[in-house]
Amino acid sequence: VYAGRSDELSLVTTMPALARAARTAHTLVGAVRAAQAAAPRAPGAPVFGTLAGGLSTLVDAAERAGGATVRRDATVRELHRTATGWRLTVGSTRDAAHVEADAVLLAVPARPAARLLAGPAPVVAETVGVLDYASVALVTMALPEPELPELSGFLVPAGEGLLIKASTFFTTKWGHLRRPDGLALVRASVGRYGDETALQLTDDDLATTVHRELSKVLGTPLPAPVAGHVQRWGGALPQYAPGHLDRVAAARAALRADHPTLALAGAGYDGVGIPVCVRSGETAAEEIITALGGSAA
Ligand SMILES: Cc1cc2nc3c(=O)[nH]c(=O)nc-3n(C[C@H](O)[C@H](O)[C@H](O)COP(=O)(O)OP(=O)(O)OC[C@H]3O[C@@H](n4cnc5c(N)ncnc54)[C@H](O)[C@@H]3O)c2cc1C
């Protein structure tokens, strides 16, 4: 999930429920059981959830529901404090524009956040900039009637010596993607934190290697794909090292004290799952509204 090494990741950030349970349970199995018991799933409720039209529809829905003006492809390059709020420098150096704002919520990954914070809050910038990221590539293939186990997918431990680190059988995992003609969509992810050699392969070589490794893991030669897609995500998966939550708390406390109308939200701070990111954004927005003297209700 994190494309990282479990012994280098903060338990309390990556698995907060397990970390809570581990404070009283004496074994790992006991802690897992206690965490599961503390959050029981309704019988028959699905393990996974998604949006039928794809996750990008979430962005469009948020835009519509919020009634906000959304500017895409507008990189913020600088952030300056003004007498009344903030000035953002947006766009390329040749075609820069300024945006004046009462408040700023930085919902960008840690590296761009650190660059933007370097002017107004250099110590916070340094704290935020500690977070490192893993890069991954996703190889998706459409396979005509492959023999797949009735699973949503599988994870591959680093010690197996394979390039693939996980695979998802889309057409098994998501009922709405099942096709009457038996065409299966299978996706594999490649790339682990600290070992990016796999990502230097060309798209074609990645697809060939993934196809070969999947056949090996599944113990059956997979049919040749009728279509494929390679998507690269550079620096996309945060590697929350131990102490991450303390660093985030310190960064937020410093901002609250010196710049209450500047807040941080998103996966760089509160966790990687989309529900956590949404909650993180809502909490930060409420703080900013309060700082501006409004009511978050
Ligand atoms: C391959 C992959 C699969 C995943 N699968 C799942 C999953 O199944 N379920 C799940 O819950 N989570 C999943 N995640 C995690 C989840 O998608 C992310 O943690 C989440 O999208 C992070 O949201 P965010 O808003 O914090 O950051 P992002 O989604 O990274 O958004 C940050 C935005 O800031 C923009 N930006 C950066 N710098 C600037 C700048 N200077 N100026 C303006 N804009 C800027 C970026 O372009 C980007 O649009 C997955 C992640 C990856 C990489």
Ligand as a Chemical Component Dictionary entry (heavy atoms), coordinates in Angstrom:
data_LIG
# 
_chem_comp.id                   LIG 
_chem_comp.type                 NON-POLYMER 
_chem_comp.pdbx_formal_charge   0 
_chem_comp.three_letter_code    LIG 
# 
loop_
_chem_comp_atom.comp_id 
_chem_comp_atom.atom_id 
_chem_comp_atom.alt_atom_id 
_chem_comp_atom.type_symbol 
_chem_comp_atom.charge 
_chem_comp_atom.model_Cartn_x 
_chem_comp_atom.model_Cartn_y 
_chem_comp_atom.model_Cartn_z 
_chem_comp_atom.pdbx_ordinal 
LIG C1  C1  C 0 -1.197 4.646  -7.347 1  
LIG C2  C2  C 0 -2.013 5.089  -6.173 2  
LIG C3  C3  C 0 -3.141 4.374  -5.808 3  
LIG C4  C4  C 0 -3.903 4.777  -4.718 4  
LIG N1  N1  N 0 -5.020 4.069  -4.380 5  
LIG C5  C5  C 0 -5.792 4.487  -3.355 6  
LIG C6  C6  C 0 -6.990 3.800  -3.009 7  
LIG O1  O1  O 0 -7.342 2.806  -3.633 8  
LIG N2  N2  N 0 -7.739 4.266  -1.967 9  
LIG C7  C7  C 0 -7.374 5.369  -1.257 10 
LIG O2  O2  O 0 -8.091 5.766  -0.328 11 
LIG N3  N3  N 0 -6.238 6.041  -1.563 12 
LIG C8  C8  C 0 -5.447 5.628  -2.585 13 
LIG N4  N4  N 0 -4.296 6.300  -2.892 14 
LIG C9  C9  C 0 -3.896 7.426  -2.053 15 
LIG C10 C10 C 0 -4.665 8.687  -2.367 16 
LIG O3  O3  O 0 -4.955 8.748  -3.747 17 
LIG C11 C11 C 0 -3.824 9.908  -1.987 18 
LIG O4  O4  O 0 -3.286 9.758  -0.690 19 
LIG C12 C12 C 0 -4.693 11.154 -2.030 20 
LIG O5  O5  O 0 -5.192 11.370 -3.338 21 
LIG C13 C13 C 0 -3.895 12.353 -1.610 22 
LIG O6  O6  O 0 -4.744 13.458 -1.696 23 
LIG P1  P1  P 0 -4.174 14.901 -1.469 24 
LIG O7  O7  O 0 -5.297 15.835 -1.797 25 
LIG O8  O8  O 0 -3.517 15.011 -0.151 26 
LIG O9  O9  O 0 -2.990 15.060 -2.514 27 
LIG P2  P2  P 0 -2.984 14.901 -4.078 28 
LIG O10 O10 O 0 -4.112 14.064 -4.567 29 
LIG O11 O11 O 0 -1.575 14.522 -4.400 30 
LIG O12 O12 O 0 -3.284 16.377 -4.574 31 
LIG C14 C14 C 0 -2.341 17.385 -4.448 32 
LIG C15 C15 C 0 -2.568 18.335 -5.599 33 
LIG O13 O13 O 0 -1.712 19.457 -5.423 34 
LIG C16 C16 C 0 -1.274 19.844 -6.703 35 
LIG N5  N5  N 0 -0.060 20.658 -6.519 36 
LIG C17 C17 C 0 1.186  20.256 -6.166 37 
LIG N6  N6  N 0 2.003  21.320 -6.096 38 
LIG C18 C18 C 0 1.251  22.402 -6.394 39 
LIG C19 C19 C 0 1.534  23.791 -6.484 40 
LIG N7  N7  N 0 2.757  24.284 -6.225 41 
LIG N8  N8  N 0 0.531  24.627 -6.838 42 
LIG C20 C20 C 0 -0.717 24.158 -7.094 43 
LIG N9  N9  N 0 -1.046 22.851 -7.008 44 
LIG C21 C21 C 0 -0.066 21.995 -6.669 45 
LIG C22 C22 C 0 -1.029 18.535 -7.427 46 
LIG O14 O14 O 0 -1.022 18.753 -8.821 47 
LIG C23 C23 C 0 -2.230 17.735 -6.968 48 
LIG O15 O15 O 0 -3.330 17.931 -7.816 49 
LIG C24 C24 C 0 -3.514 5.920  -3.978 50 
LIG C25 C25 C 0 -2.382 6.641  -4.356 51 
LIG C26 C26 C 0 -1.626 6.232  -5.442 52 
LIG C27 C27 C 0 -0.408 7.026  -5.843 53 
# 
loop_
_chem_comp_bond.comp_id 
_chem_comp_bond.atom_id_1 
_chem_comp_bond.atom_id_2 
_chem_comp_bond.value_order 
_chem_comp_bond.pdbx_ordinal 
LIG C1  C2  SING 1  
LIG C2  C3  SING 2  
LIG C2  C26 DOUB 3  
LIG C3  C4  DOUB 4  
LIG C4  N1  SING 5  
LIG C4  C24 SING 6  
LIG N1  C5  DOUB 7  
LIG C5  C6  SING 8  
LIG C5  C8  SING 9  
LIG C6  O1  DOUB 10 
LIG C6  N2  SING 11 
LIG N2  C7  SING 12 
LIG C7  O2  DOUB 13 
LIG C7  N3  SING 14 
LIG N3  C8  DOUB 15 
LIG C8  N4  SING 16 
LIG N4  C9  SING 17 
LIG N4  C24 SING 18 
LIG C9  C10 SING 19 
LIG C10 O3  SING 20 
LIG C10 C11 SING 21 
LIG C11 O4  SING 22 
LIG C11 C12 SING 23 
LIG C12 O5  SING 24 
LIG C12 C13 SING 25 
LIG C13 O6  SING 26 
LIG O6  P1  SING 27 
LIG P1  O7  DOUB 28 
LIG P1  O8  SING 29 
LIG P1  O9  SING 30 
LIG O9  P2  SING 31 
LIG P2  O10 DOUB 32 
LIG P2  O11 SING 33 
LIG P2  O12 SING 34 
LIG O12 C14 SING 35 
LIG C14 C15 SING 36 
LIG C15 O13 SING 37 
LIG C15 C23 SING 38 
LIG O13 C16 SING 39 
LIG C16 N5  SING 40 
LIG C16 C22 SING 41 
LIG N5  C17 SING 42 
LIG N5  C21 SING 43 
LIG C17 N6  DOUB 44 
LIG N6  C18 SING 45 
LIG C18 C19 SING 46 
LIG C18 C21 DOUB 47 
LIG C19 N7  SING 48 
LIG C19 N8  DOUB 49 
LIG N8  C20 SING 50 
LIG C20 N9  DOUB 51 
LIG N9  C21 SING 52 
LIG C22 O14 SING 53 
LIG C22 C23 SING 54 
LIG C23 O15 SING 55 
LIG C24 C25 DOUB 56 
LIG C25 C26 SING 57 
LIG C26 C27 SING 58 
# 
